[in-house]
Amino acid sequence: MKEYWEVLRDLREDHDLRQEDIARLLGTTQQVYSRYEKGINELPIRHLVALCRFYGVSADYILGLSGR
């Protein structure tokens, strides 16, 4: 089972996006988003919700609790 930060990276890469693109979507910096993908910083709920909507997946999917 993948950790959520691995799922975040995979989703971003599958959509051919850069960390800067997702950081802009979330209203944060590339450095902060990079820390989410490395598992250094925990992902705030508001960012989790925004990413679920953007990618069209469930929070359970990102968190590794279920399939898409």
Secondary structure by P-SEA (a helix, b strand, c coil): cccaaaaaaaaaaaacccaaaaaaaacccaaaaaaaaaccccccaaaaaaaaaaaccccccccccccc
